[in-house]
């Protein structure tokens, strides 16, 4: 009886194993078919990818570019002494508001007085010599009226000496003017209205003509009018005009926006930065803005007429070229383009396109030229 039972259990075990093997074989076959089907679908998707297309539009596109800028004084000058001298008296200090022509400092140079005295003495000496030679010439002229008394050569030589002595008088007077003009350099005055922003001298200091590396006596800035200076990249310079108005902010005054109008265009590109220098005049009567503050500037770029516009994602920039993919009769065609202005998710392009052409919206260089696509 036990033997019969054992044989029945063995038969059932064999049957179960057989059924399991049969089921596994069927499952493996279904899995292989499913994988083959997926592989076919992937190949079909690669060979005939489904794409979304967008129409090329014709219109105007305006945009702003954000560039950093710096506020500079409208005028700034470093003031130096013209001649070697000593500081006699200071009239201003850092922060002083000065007017055009206002006296800032007086200097003294004792040797100039002795030079002036010497120059005056030379004038008198040359005048005395001239008067003597002129009197001699006049007497010879008077005597020569009697025939045979004075030779013509003596008259000519006397006249030449008189003229030479007169020239020496004029030279002495010019030397005196040269020395006396130095007296004006002992008073340093403001060349324009502004603020003294730096002072590097004290009373009694020895000063002289400015050289390389030497500090100026004063630095004077015009702060009621500032220059906002920016550098606009080469690709955007074509849209700038003197009528353009920019908006800018400074970090030191959060929440406030300022406006300025373009006043000067350099008209040439910086060779290193490949950008054009642009300046705006900023009137700063309240003096809340300070020179050398940095600004964040929004520059409006005017739209171009009759430009073609596509989604920004439709433009592919590869290592070889920039292109969009035009769809014609379910085939992809690469079209070389040049980029224009960009605003949001739109971009100007220039190439062999026309309005209402269909381009792949999310283009990539994985879609080859001439490939069949589903749109």
Order of alpha helices (4+ residues) and beta strands (2+ residues): alpha-beta-beta-beta-beta-beta-beta-beta-alpha-alpha-beta-beta-beta-beta-beta-beta-beta-beta-beta-beta-beta-beta-beta-beta-beta
